[in-house]
Amino acid sequence: MTTEAPPAPTSASPTARHLWTRGRGIALACVLLLAGAAVLAVLRSDARHGALDPRSPDPYGSRAVAELLAHHGVSTRVVTTLAEARTATGPDTTLLVAAPDLLTEPQQAQLHTAMDDSAGRTVLIAPGSHSVRTLAPGVTAALAASRTSTLSPQCALPAARSAGTADTGGIRYTTTHRDADKCYPSNRLATLLRIPAPSGDGDTVVLGAPDILHNDRLDEHGNASLALQLLGSRPHLVWYLPSLSDTSATGPQDDKSLFELLPSGWLWGTLQLFVAAALAAFWRARRLGPLVPERLPVAIRASETVEGRARLYRKADARDRAATALRSTTRTRLAPLVGIPTAQAHTPEALVPALSAHLHGDRQALHTLLFGPPPADDTALTGLADRLDALEREVRRP
């Protein structure tokens, strides 16, 4: 004799295995994303550390050129605020601005005023269109034409002719100054400009790339010679490294709303996200179709379903819903027995007179039984169920 093993219990709540099966794709994608971000962070953590800092020995630092200048009697002072840079300028000083594009417009205006009053030399390292028009009026920045960085002087500037070829290829410039020295051209646009001051004392040098100041490029071509001649023409060198912590960068500004502070492309970005969400919703919605019956892993008896629903009603103290379900089901079964269409089974004006004529009973009692208020307690609900069963048996009686 063999006995059939009972079916495995099932549960409506998902198990840990089901949750892992559903979410493992998203979890794997997140892990790969974090791993990629960590690898990129490690690879790029030292890539630009100490860039153009005369104290840094890293490949992109400038400690080598500072030491060469020191051997030639040129002192180097590092400043990180606009106030220090303005105070340190003078006729015997070269002011090097390492990152002009980091300066705000008010900072650029103040620095340009100090440059005009100093009668010294100012060297701007790779200024873009954001800063060059203010710091060097009459100069316009253009994009680099090619990847070639090593260029020949092709100008009459003594420092450039003495240095020869150098790695100045980067941002290209045009100028309206007729007496400006236009050196190291790339596609007929200069990558190094020297603009004399209108008063005749001092000048401004615009350099399209910082490569000649980097430690790892200083010994190539004429980079060292050009750097020494541009920065060593005066006994003092002020190396200005703009800092975000400079209080002059956060001057008083007009009160602006949140939308005014957002970048100019935020509207298009939001519109793209909305379109993407709409397309995703359409993609998901088009997969929905008519319900497809699916075979359950176990067969559940109707009595168990009824009992389970009854327990839910009792736990929720939902006697009104239970009574409504009992009355609705009874009306649906009684209507065809007394000649009423099923569509009118829940209309008191149609069902109650027909039942009263069939049973010769009291219409008010039938109306209260089939359409009355919900029972007040469980005992009344049980009594209602008994009376509905008795009514149905009486109607079915031949």
C-alpha positions in Angstrom: 0.0 0.0 0.0 1.4 3.3 -1.0 0.4 6.7 0.4 0.5 9.9 -1.6 2.7 12.5 -0.1 0.8 15.6 0.9 1.3 18.6 -1.4 3.9 21.1 -0.4 2.6 24.0 1.5 2.4 27.2 -0.5 2.5 30.8 0.7 1.3 34.0 -0.9 4.3 35.9 0.5 7.5 35.7 -1.5 10.4 33.7 -0.1 14.0 34.9 0.0 14.8 32.7 -3.0 12.0 34.3 -5.0 13.2 37.8 -4.0 16.8 37.0 -5.0 15.6 35.5 -8.4 13.7 38.7 -9.1 16.3 41.2 -8.0 19.6 39.5 -8.8 19.7 41.3 -12.2 19.4 44.8 -10.6 21.8 43.8 -7.8 24.4 42.6 -10.3 24.1 45.8 -12.3 24.6 47.9 -9.2 27.6 45.8 -8.2 29.2 46.2 -11.6 28.4 50.0 -11.5 30.1 50.4 -8.1 33.0 48.3 -9.1 33.6 50.3 -12.3 33.3 53.6 -10.4 35.8 52.3 -7.8 38.3 51.2 -10.6 38.0 54.6 -12.3 38.5 56.4 -9.1 41.6 54.4 -8.4 43.0 54.9 -11.9 42.3 58.6 -11.9 43.1 59.4 -8.3 46.7 60.4 -9.0 46.2 61.5 -12.6 46.0 65.2 -11.9 47.2 65.4 -8.3 48.9 68.7 -7.8 48.5 69.9 -11.3 50.6 73.0 -12.0 51.6 73.2 -8.4 55.2 74.4 -8.1 55.5 72.3 -4.9 54.3 69.0 -6.4 56.8 66.4 -7.8 54.0 64.5 -9.6 54.1 64.2 -13.4 51.6 67.1 -13.8 53.1 69.2 -11.1 55.6 72.0 -11.7 58.3 71.6 -9.0 61.0 71.1 -11.6 60.5 74.5 -13.2 60.4 76.2 -9.8 63.7 74.7 -8.9 65.3 75.7 -12.2 64.0 79.2 -11.6 65.5 79.2 -8.1 68.9 78.2 -9.6 68.6 81.3 -11.7 67.8 83.6 -8.8 64.1 83.8 -9.2 62.0 83.3 -6.1 58.7 81.6 -6.4 55.8 82.4 -4.1 52.5 80.4 -4.1 49.3 82.2 -3.4 45.7 80.9 -3.4 43.6 84.0 -2.9 42.9 86.9 -5.1 43.8 89.4 -2.4 47.3 87.8 -2.1 47.8 87.9 -5.8 46.8 91.5 -6.1 49.0 92.6 -3.3 52.0 90.7 -4.6 52.0 92.2 -8.1 54.6 94.8 -9.0 57.0 95.9 -11.7 59.6 93.4 -10.6 57.1 90.5 -10.4 55.8 87.9 -12.8 52.2 86.8 -12.0 51.3 83.3 -13.2 47.6 82.5 -13.2 47.4 78.7 -13.3 43.7 78.3 -13.9 42.0 81.5 -15.1 38.7 79.8 -16.0 38.2 79.0 -12.3 37.9 82.7 -11.5 34.5 84.4 -11.4 33.7 87.4 -13.4 34.1 89.8 -10.5 37.5 88.2 -9.7 38.6 88.5 -13.3 37.7 92.2 -13.4 39.7 92.8 -10.1 42.7 90.8 -11.3 42.8 92.7 -14.6 42.8 96.0 -12.8 45.7 94.8 -10.7 47.5 93.6 -13.8 47.2 97.0 -15.5 48.5 98.8 -12.3 51.4 96.4 -11.7 53.6 97.2 -14.8 54.9 93.7 -14.5 54.4 90.5 -16.5 51.2 88.3 -16.3 51.2 84.8 -17.7 47.8 83.2 -18.3 47.8 79.4 -18.6 45.3 78.1 -21.1 42.5 80.7 -20.5 39.3 79.8 -22.3 36.7 82.1 -23.8 35.2 82.5 -20.3 38.2 84.4 -18.9 40.5 85.5 -21.8 38.2 88.4 -22.9 38.3 89.9 -19.5 41.9 89.2 -18.5 43.3 90.0 -22.0 40.9 92.3 -23.8 41.1 92.0 -27.6 42.0 88.3 -27.4 39.5 85.6 -28.5 40.0 81.9 -27.8 39.3 79.1 -30.3 39.4 75.3 -30.0 42.5 73.3 -30.7 42.7 72.3 -34.4 44.6 69.1 -34.0 46.3 66.8 -31.5 49.7 68.1 -32.4 51.2 69.8 -29.4 54.8 70.3 -30.6 55.0 73.5 -32.6 57.7 75.8 -34.0 57.9 79.5 -33.0 57.4 81.3 -36.4 57.6 84.7 -34.7 60.1 87.4 -33.7 59.8 87.0 -29.9 63.3 86.4 -28.6 62.2 83.9 -26.0 60.4 81.8 -28.5 63.2 81.9 -31.1 65.8 81.0 -28.5 63.7 78.0 -27.2 62.7 76.6 -30.6 60.0 74.0 -30.8 57.9 73.5 -27.7 54.8 71.8 -26.5 52.4 74.8 -26.7 49.7 73.2 -28.8 46.3 73.6 -27.2 43.9 76.5 -27.2 44.4 78.8 -30.1 44.0 82.6 -30.0 43.3 85.5 -32.2 43.9 89.1 -31.2 43.2 92.6 -32.5 46.5 94.0 -31.0 48.7 94.9 -33.9 51.9 94.9 -31.9 51.3 91.5 -30.2 53.7 88.7 -30.8 51.9 85.7 -32.3 54.0 82.6 -31.8 53.7 78.8 -32.3 50.8 78.9 -34.8 48.5 76.0 -35.3 46.5 76.3 -38.5 47.4 80.0 -38.7 46.2 80.8 -35.2 48.7 81.4 -32.4 49.0 79.3 -29.3 51.2 81.8 -27.5 50.6 85.5 -27.5 52.6 88.3 -25.9 50.7 91.6 -25.6 52.6 94.7 -24.5 50.9 97.0 -22.0 49.5 100.2 -23.5 51.8 102.2 -21.1 54.9 100.5 -22.4 55.7 98.8 -19.1 54.8 95.2 -18.5 53.1 92.7 -20.8 50.6 89.8 -20.8 51.5 86.4 -22.0 48.7 84.0 -23.1 49.8 80.4 -23.3 47.5 77.8 -24.9 48.6 74.8 -23.0 50.4 74.1 -19.6 52.6 71.3 -21.0 55.8 73.2 -20.9 55.4 73.6 -17.1 54.8 69.9 -16.3 57.5 67.9 -14.6 57.3 65.1 -17.1 57.5 67.4 -20.2 60.0 69.9 -19.0 63.0 68.1 -20.5 61.4 67.7 -24.0 62.1 70.0 -27.0 62.6 73.6 -25.9 60.0 73.5 -23.1 62.5 74.3 -20.3 64.1 77.2 -22.2 60.7 78.7 -23.0 59.4 78.3 -19.4 62.5 79.9 -17.9 62.4 82.8 -20.3 58.7 83.5 -19.8 58.7 83.2 -16.0 62.2 84.3 -15.2 62.3 87.8 -16.8 61.8 89.3 -13.4 63.3 88.4 -10.0 60.0 87.4 -8.3 57.4 85.0 -9.5 54.0 84.9 -7.9 52.3 81.5 -8.7 48.5 82.0 -8.3 46.5 78.8 -7.9 42.8 79.9 -7.7 41.0 78.2 -4.9 37.3 77.5 -4.4 37.8 78.5 -0.7 38.7 82.1 -1.7 36.1 84.4 -0.1 36.2 86.7 -3.1 34.6 84.0 -5.2 31.4 84.2 -3.2 30.7 87.9 -3.3 27.2 89.4 -2.8 24.8 88.4 -5.5 21.2 89.2 -6.3 18.6 86.8 -4.8 17.7 84.2 -7.4 15.0 81.6 -7.5 15.6 77.9 -7.6 14.9 77.8 -11.4 17.3 80.6 -12.1 20.1 78.7 -10.3 19.5 75.5 -12.3 21.7 75.0 -15.4 20.3 76.1 -18.7 19.8 72.6 -20.0 17.7 71.3 -17.1 14.4 71.8 -19.0 15.6 69.7 -21.9 16.9 67.1 -19.5 13.6 66.9 -17.6 11.7 66.7 -21.0 14.0 63.8 -22.0 13.3 62.0 -18.7 9.6 62.5 -19.2 9.7 61.1 -22.8 11.8 58.1 -21.6 9.3 57.4 -18.8 6.4 57.6 -21.2 8.1 55.2 -23.6 8.9 52.8 -20.8 5.3 52.9 -19.6 4.1 52.3 -23.2 6.6 49.4 -23.6 5.3 47.8 -20.4 1.6 48.5 -21.1 1.7 46.9 -24.5 2.7 43.6 -22.9 -0.6 43.5 -21.0 -3.3 41.4 -22.6 -6.3 39.3 -21.6 -5.9 37.1 -18.6 -4.6 33.7 -19.3 -5.7 30.9 -17.0 -2.8 29.1 -15.3 -2.8 25.8 -13.7 -2.2 26.0 -10.0 0.5 23.8 -8.4 -2.2 22.3 -6.0 -5.9 22.0 -6.2 -7.9 24.0 -3.6 -11.4 22.9 -2.7 -14.1 25.4 -3.0 -15.0 24.9 0.7 -11.5 25.9 1.7 -11.7 29.1 -0.3 -15.1 30.0 1.2 -13.8 29.3 4.7 -10.6 31.3 4.1 -12.6 34.3 2.9 -15.0 34.0 5.8 -12.1 34.1 8.2 -10.7 37.2 6.5 -14.1 38.9 6.8 -14.3 37.9 10.5 -10.8 39.1 11.2 -11.5 42.4 9.6 -14.9 42.7 11.4 -16.5 43.2 7.9 -20.0 41.9 8.6 -21.4 44.5 6.2 -19.4 43.0 3.3 -20.2 39.5 4.3 -23.9 40.2 4.4 -23.7 42.0 1.1 -22.0 39.0 -0.5 -24.6 36.6 0.9 -27.6 38.7 -0.2 -26.1 39.3 -3.7 -25.5 35.6 -4.3 -29.0 34.7 -3.1 -30.7 37.4 -5.3 -28.7 36.1 -8.3 -29.9 32.6 -7.8 -33.5 33.5 -7.0 -34.2 35.8 -9.9 -34.3 33.1 -12.7 -36.6 31.0 -10.4 -39.3 33.6 -10.3 -38.9 34.8 -13.9 -36.8 37.9 -13.4 -33.8 38.5 -15.7 -30.5 38.3 -13.9 -29.7 41.9 -14.8 -32.7 43.0 -12.6 -31.9 40.6 -9.8 -30.5 43.5 -7.6 -33.4 45.8 -8.2 -35.9 45.7 -5.3 -38.8 47.0 -7.5 -38.5 44.0 -9.8 -37.4 41.1 -7.5 -39.5 41.7 -4.4 -42.9 41.8 -6.1 -42.1 38.6 -8.1 -41.0 36.7 -4.9 -44.0 37.9 -3.0 -46.4 36.7 -5.8 -44.6 33.4 -5.9 -44.6 32.8 -2.1 -47.7 34.8 -1.2 -45.5 36.4 1.4 -45.0 39.8 3.0 -43.2 42.2 0.7 -41.7 44.3 3.5 -40.2 41.2 5.1 -38.7 40.0 1.8 -37.3 43.5 1.2 -35.7 43.6 4.6 -34.2 40.2 4.2 -32.8 40.7 0.7 -32.0 44.5 0.8 -32.0 45.4 4.5 -29.2 46.9 6.6 -26.1 45.0 7.6 -26.4 42.8 10.8 -25.2 44.3 14.1 -23.2 41.3 15.3 -22.0 37.8 14.4 -25.1 36.1 15.7 -27.3 38.3 13.5 -25.1 37.5 10.5 -25.5 33.8 11.1 -29.2 34.2 11.4 -29.3 36.1 8.1 -27.5 33.3 6.4 -30.0 30.8 7.8 -33.0 32.8 6.6 -31.5 33.3 3.2 -31.0 29.5 2.9 -34.6 28.9 4.0 -35.9 31.4 1.5 -34.1 29.7 -1.3 -35.3 26.3 -0.3 -38.8 27.5 -0.1 -38.6 29.0 -3.6 -37.2 25.9 -5.1 -39.8 23.7 -3.4 -42.2 22.3 -6.1 
